[in-house]
Amino acid sequence: MKNIARKNIFKIKPYIPGKPIGEVKRELGLKDVIKLASNENALRPSGKAIAAAQRAMLSVNRYPDGGCFYLKKAIGEHFKINTKNIIVGNGSDEIIILAIRAFLNKGEEVIIADPTFLIYEVASKIAGAKIKYAPLQDLKYDVKRIASLITKKTKIIFIANPDNPTGSYITKNEMAFLISRTPKNTILYLDEAYFEFAKDLKDFPDTIKSLKKNKNIIISRTFSKAYSLAGLRVGYAFANSEVIDCLNLAREPFNVNSVAQAAAEAALNDKRHMEKTIKLILNGKQFISRELDSMGITYIPSATNFLLVNLGNASKRVYEKLLKKGVIVREMSTWNLNNFIRVTVGTSRENRKFISALKNILKSRRV
């Protein structure tokens, strides 16, 4: 059937997620396995979210609210933004795809950093876009390089802020520069999946303020990270109402299930769970950073819930040895970051297990 498939799909390298815990247990015969590979929240969901999901299960014989009325209302109240400026998606990944579906014509240009979140490239290639790459500078976005790549054919610029996989971020001044250089007929897509971990940094941009003056900005966020709802797939975005209308035209009906909608609405209003999450991440990053410092291992300062760790040419072997010890991290060759592993901050026990396993591995002369 390959001869009748779209030619663009054969240009795609399939996205390979972090290994599931159950798979590693089965393959290696391990009982105690921890996963620090996919930037999930190590905490279970809010009790309020679990209760709301259980109540919603009683009505799953009915289709969900296609417009996500109550969830959009809760998001609007939380961020003080009109619901006409909000769209909800099946994870923020779907909103990325909706933006491409709604605005990108075949042959138009997309600008992305290199490396960055893989879905931008995958979805753009499938759509037949011409992709321009802006290499990172010292593993940070180079906004001047991005601006220099803009042409009359540029339709979407994808910015992950903070970035995955590096954990670095674009500052207020850098964002202001980029916004000022983006033409009005070009979509500036700001992916803020890790917003909750970075929002209190003094120089992190408040992008919602930019929406009033700039009708070409889309800001997407997610319930998968800080809100502990990765398995339910709920994302959302803010944009000018005309942009939202276009995204909705490209959206499938009933794209967000009713259980996910109910859980996300409840999670959004559980301040205690969010406070516990932020504290867990801050303390965990400090612990892992101190231990890496003591071992003389370098890493990228992170505004997220993960660290990009430089292990040199031993990185892949360390990844494999960690796996055998029941510690799943992310091996980074897919991003051409061959000297790195990416480690999600976990619980205190999980962080200690990772550090202990890493120390034992590095002591071995076989690495």
C-alpha positions as CSV (number, residue, x, y, z in Angstrom):
1,M,0.0,0.0,0.0
2,K,3.0,2.3,0.1
3,N,2.5,3.2,-3.5
4,I,-0.8,4.9,-2.7
5,A,0.2,6.6,0.6
6,R,1.0,10.3,0.7
7,K,4.7,10.8,-0.1
8,N,5.2,13.2,2.7
9,I,4.7,10.6,5.4
10,F,7.8,8.7,4.3
11,K,9.9,11.8,5.2
12,I,8.9,11.3,8.8
13,K,10.9,9.7,11.6
14,P,8.2,8.3,13.9
15,Y,8.0,9.9,17.4
16,I,9.3,7.4,19.9
17,P,8.0,8.1,23.4
18,G,9.8,7.2,26.6
19,K,9.5,3.5,27.5
20,P,6.5,2.7,29.7
21,I,7.2,1.2,33.2
22,G,5.2,-2.0,32.4
23,E,7.3,-2.7,29.2
24,V,10.6,-2.4,31.1
25,K,9.4,-4.6,33.9
26,R,8.3,-7.3,31.3
27,E,11.5,-7.1,29.2
28,L,14.0,-7.0,32.0
29,G,12.1,-9.0,34.7
30,L,12.3,-6.1,37.1
31,K,9.9,-5.4,40.0
32,D,11.0,-1.8,41.0
33,V,11.1,0.5,37.9
34,I,10.8,4.3,37.9
35,K,10.2,6.5,34.9
36,L,12.0,9.8,34.6
37,A,11.8,10.0,30.8
38,S,8.6,11.8,29.7
39,N,8.4,15.0,31.9
40,E,5.3,13.8,33.6
41,N,4.3,14.9,37.1
42,A,5.5,12.3,39.6
43,L,2.5,13.2,41.8
44,R,-0.8,11.5,41.3
45,P,-3.6,13.8,40.1
46,S,-5.5,16.1,42.4
47,G,-8.0,14.3,44.6
48,K,-10.6,16.8,43.3
49,A,-9.7,15.9,39.7
50,I,-10.0,12.1,40.5
51,A,-13.4,12.6,42.1
52,A,-14.6,14.8,39.1
53,A,-13.4,12.1,36.7
54,Q,-15.2,9.4,38.6
55,R,-18.5,11.4,38.5
56,A,-18.1,12.0,34.8
57,M,-17.6,8.3,34.1
58,L,-21.3,7.8,35.0
59,S,-22.3,9.7,31.8
60,V,-19.8,8.4,29.3
61,N,-22.7,6.8,27.4
62,R,-23.3,10.3,26.1
63,Y,-21.0,12.4,23.8
64,P,-19.0,15.1,25.5
65,D,-19.6,18.8,25.3
66,G,-18.0,19.6,21.9
67,G,-17.3,23.2,22.9
68,C,-15.9,22.4,26.4
69,F,-18.1,25.1,27.8
70,Y,-17.4,24.6,31.6
71,L,-13.7,23.9,31.1
72,K,-13.2,27.0,29.0
73,K,-15.2,29.0,31.5
74,A,-12.9,27.8,34.3
75,I,-9.8,28.5,32.2
76,G,-11.1,32.0,31.4
77,E,-11.8,32.8,35.0
78,H,-8.4,31.5,36.1
79,F,-6.4,33.5,33.6
80,K,-8.9,36.4,33.3
81,I,-9.4,36.0,29.6
82,N,-12.6,35.8,27.6
83,T,-13.8,32.3,26.5
84,K,-14.0,33.5,22.9
85,N,-10.2,33.6,23.0
86,I,-9.8,30.0,24.2
87,I,-9.7,26.6,22.5
88,V,-9.3,23.2,24.1
89,G,-7.6,20.3,22.5
90,N,-6.8,16.6,22.9
91,G,-3.5,17.6,24.4
92,S,-1.6,20.7,23.3
93,D,-0.2,18.5,20.5
94,E,-3.6,18.6,18.8
95,I,-3.6,22.4,18.9
96,I,-0.2,22.5,17.1
97,I,-1.7,20.3,14.4
98,L,-4.9,22.4,14.2
99,A,-2.7,25.5,13.7
100,I,-1.0,23.8,10.8
101,R,-4.2,22.5,9.4
102,A,-5.9,25.9,9.6
103,F,-3.2,28.3,8.4
104,L,-0.5,26.5,6.5
105,N,-0.8,26.1,2.7
106,K,1.4,23.6,0.9
107,G,4.8,25.0,0.1
108,E,4.6,27.8,2.7
109,E,7.4,28.1,5.3
110,V,7.6,27.1,8.9
111,I,10.5,28.2,11.2
112,I,11.6,26.0,14.1
113,A,14.6,25.8,16.3
114,D,17.1,23.0,16.0
115,P,16.7,20.9,18.1
116,T,13.3,21.5,19.8
117,F,10.0,19.7,20.4
118,L,9.8,17.1,17.6
119,I,6.1,17.5,16.8
120,Y,6.6,20.8,15.1
121,E,8.8,19.2,12.5
122,V,6.7,16.0,12.1
123,A,3.4,17.8,11.6
124,S,4.9,20.4,9.3
125,K,6.5,17.8,7.0
126,I,3.2,15.9,6.8
127,A,1.5,19.1,5.7
128,G,4.1,19.6,3.0
129,A,5.7,22.7,4.5
130,K,9.1,24.0,3.8
131,I,10.9,24.0,7.1
132,K,13.7,26.4,8.0
133,Y,15.8,25.6,11.0
134,A,17.4,28.0,13.5
135,P,20.2,26.2,15.3
136,L,20.3,26.8,19.1
137,Q,23.1,29.0,20.4
138,D,24.6,27.5,23.6
139,L,21.5,25.3,23.8
140,K,19.2,28.4,23.8
141,Y,16.9,29.9,21.2
142,D,18.6,32.4,18.9
143,V,15.8,34.9,18.3
144,K,18.0,37.0,16.0
145,R,18.6,34.0,13.8
146,I,14.9,33.1,13.8
147,A,14.0,36.7,12.8
148,S,16.6,36.5,10.0
149,L,14.9,33.5,8.5
150,I,11.5,35.2,8.1
151,T,10.3,35.7,4.5
152,K,7.1,36.6,2.7
153,K,6.3,32.8,2.6
154,T,6.7,32.3,6.4
155,K,3.4,31.2,7.8
156,I,4.2,29.8,11.2
157,I,7.0,30.3,13.7
158,F,7.0,27.6,16.5
159,I,8.6,28.7,19.8
160,A,8.7,26.3,22.8
161,N,9.0,28.5,25.9
162,P,10.5,27.0,28.0
163,D,12.0,24.7,25.5
164,N,11.9,20.9,25.4
165,P,14.4,19.2,25.4
166,T,16.8,21.9,26.7
167,G,14.8,23.4,29.6
168,S,16.1,26.9,28.6
169,Y,13.7,29.8,27.9
170,I,13.3,33.1,26.0
171,T,13.3,36.2,28.2
172,K,10.9,39.1,28.1
173,N,13.2,41.2,26.0
174,E,13.9,38.4,23.6
175,M,10.2,37.7,23.2
176,A,9.5,41.4,22.7
177,F,12.1,41.4,19.9
178,L,10.7,38.4,18.2
179,I,7.1,39.7,18.4
180,S,8.3,43.0,16.9
181,R,9.9,41.2,14.0
182,T,7.1,38.8,13.2
183,P,4.9,40.0,10.3
184,K,1.1,40.3,10.9
185,N,0.3,37.6,8.4
186,T,2.6,35.1,10.1
187,I,1.4,33.0,13.1
188,L,3.8,33.2,16.1
189,Y,3.0,30.0,18.0
190,L,4.2,30.1,21.6
191,D,4.1,26.6,23.2
192,E,4.1,27.1,26.9
193,A,3.7,23.5,28.1
194,Y,6.0,24.1,31.0
195,F,4.5,27.5,31.9
196,E,3.7,26.7,35.5
197,F,7.4,25.9,36.3
198,A,8.7,29.1,34.7
199,K,6.0,31.7,35.3
200,D,7.6,33.1,38.5
201,L,11.0,33.8,37.0
202,K,11.5,37.6,36.9
203,D,12.4,37.7,33.2
204,F,9.9,35.2,31.9
205,P,7.5,36.8,29.5
206,D,3.8,37.4,30.3
207,T,2.6,36.5,26.8
208,I,-1.1,36.9,27.4
209,K,-0.6,40.7,27.6
210,S,0.7,40.5,24.0
211,L,-2.6,39.2,22.6
212,K,-4.4,42.5,22.7
213,K,-1.9,44.2,20.3
214,N,-0.9,41.1,18.2
215,K,-3.7,39.2,16.5
216,N,-1.3,36.6,15.1
217,I,-0.2,35.0,18.3
218,I,-1.3,31.6,19.6
219,I,-0.3,30.6,23.2
220,S,-0.8,26.9,24.0
221,R,-0.5,25.2,27.4
222,T,-1.3,21.8,28.9
223,F,-2.8,19.8,31.8
224,S,-0.2,17.0,31.1
225,K,2.7,18.4,33.1
226,A,2.0,20.4,36.3
227,Y,-1.6,19.2,36.6
228,S,-0.8,15.5,36.5
229,L,-3.2,14.6,33.7
230,A,-0.9,13.4,31.0
231,G,-3.0,10.2,30.5
232,L,-6.2,12.2,29.8
233,R,-4.7,14.4,27.1
234,V,-6.0,18.0,27.7
235,G,-4.4,21.1,26.3
236,Y,-5.7,24.6,25.6
237,A,-4.7,27.8,23.8
238,F,-5.3,31.5,23.9
239,A,-5.5,33.6,20.7
240,N,-7.5,36.4,19.0
241,S,-11.1,35.3,18.5
242,E,-10.7,35.2,14.7
243,V,-7.8,32.9,15.1
244,I,-9.8,30.7,17.5
245,D,-12.6,30.6,15.0
246,C,-10.2,29.3,12.3
247,L,-8.8,26.6,14.7
248,N,-12.3,25.5,15.5
249,L,-13.1,25.1,11.8
250,A,-10.1,22.7,11.6
251,R,-11.0,20.8,14.9
252,E,-12.8,17.5,15.0
253,P,-16.1,17.4,16.9
254,F,-15.9,16.0,20.4
255,N,-12.1,16.1,20.4
256,V,-11.8,16.2,24.2
257,N,-13.6,13.5,26.2
258,S,-16.0,14.2,29.0
259,V,-13.8,12.6,31.7
260,A,-10.8,14.7,30.7
261,Q,-12.9,17.9,30.7
262,A,-14.2,17.3,34.2
263,A,-10.9,16.3,35.6
264,A,-9.1,19.3,34.0
265,E,-11.7,21.7,35.4
266,A,-11.3,20.4,38.9
267,A,-7.5,20.2,38.7
268,L,-7.3,23.9,37.6
269,N,-9.0,24.9,40.9
270,D,-6.9,22.8,43.2
271,K,-4.2,25.3,44.4
272,R,-2.8,23.0,47.0
273,H,-1.9,20.3,44.4
274,M,-0.2,22.9,42.3
275,E,1.8,24.2,45.3
276,K,2.9,20.6,46.1
277,T,4.0,20.1,42.5
278,I,6.0,23.3,42.3
279,K,7.7,22.5,45.7
280,L,8.4,19.0,44.6
281,I,10.1,20.2,41.3
282,L,12.1,22.9,43.0
283,N,13.4,20.7,45.7
284,G,14.1,17.8,43.3
285,K,16.0,20.0,40.8
286,Q,18.1,21.4,43.6
287,F,18.9,17.9,44.9
288,I,19.8,16.4,41.5
289,S,21.8,19.5,40.6
290,R,23.8,19.4,43.8
291,E,24.6,15.7,43.3
292,L,25.6,16.2,39.6
293,D,27.8,19.1,40.7
294,S,29.5,16.9,43.3
295,M,30.2,14.3,40.5
296,G,31.6,17.0,38.1
297,I,28.7,16.4,35.6
298,T,27.4,19.3,33.7
299,Y,23.8,20.0,32.9
300,I,21.7,22.8,31.4
301,P,20.0,25.1,33.9
302,S,16.3,24.4,33.5
303,A,13.1,26.4,33.9
304,T,11.1,23.1,33.6
305,N,10.6,19.9,35.5
306,F,13.5,18.1,33.8
307,L,17.3,18.5,33.4
308,L,19.4,17.9,30.2
309,V,22.5,16.1,31.5
310,N,25.8,16.0,29.6
311,L,27.5,12.6,30.0
312,G,29.8,12.9,27.0
313,N,30.3,9.9,24.7
314,A,29.1,7.5,27.6
315,S,25.6,8.8,27.5
316,K,24.0,6.0,25.5
317,R,25.8,3.3,27.5
318,V,24.8,5.0,30.8
319,Y,21.2,5.1,29.5
320,E,21.2,1.4,28.8
321,K,22.8,0.6,32.2
322,L,20.3,2.8,34.0
323,L,17.5,0.9,32.2
324,K,18.8,-2.4,33.6
325,K,18.7,-0.9,37.1
326,G,15.1,0.0,36.6
327,V,15.6,3.7,35.9
328,I,14.0,5.0,32.7
329,V,15.5,8.3,31.4
330,R,15.5,9.7,27.9
331,E,18.3,9.0,25.5
332,M,18.7,12.1,23.3
333,S,20.2,10.9,20.0
334,T,16.8,11.5,18.4
335,W,17.5,15.2,18.9
336,N,21.1,14.9,17.8
337,L,22.1,15.6,21.4
338,N,24.3,12.5,21.4
339,N,26.2,13.4,24.6
340,F,23.0,13.9,26.7
341,I,20.3,12.2,28.7
342,R,17.2,14.0,29.8
343,V,16.0,13.3,33.3
344,T,12.5,14.2,34.6
345,V,12.4,15.4,38.3
346,G,10.6,12.7,40.3
347,T,9.7,12.1,43.9
348,S,12.4,12.2,46.5
349,R,12.7,8.4,46.4
350,E,12.9,8.4,42.6
351,N,15.5,11.1,42.5
352,R,17.7,9.3,45.0
353,K,17.4,6.1,43.1
354,F,18.5,7.8,39.9
355,I,21.5,9.4,41.5
356,S,22.5,6.2,43.3
357,A,22.3,4.2,40.1
358,L,24.2,6.8,38.2
359,K,27.0,6.9,40.8
360,N,27.3,3.1,40.7
361,I,27.4,3.1,36.9
362,L,30.0,5.8,36.7
363,K,32.2,4.0,39.2
364,S,32.4,1.1,36.8
365,R,35.4,1.1,34.4
366,R,33.2,-0.4,31.8
367,V,31.3,2.8,31.0
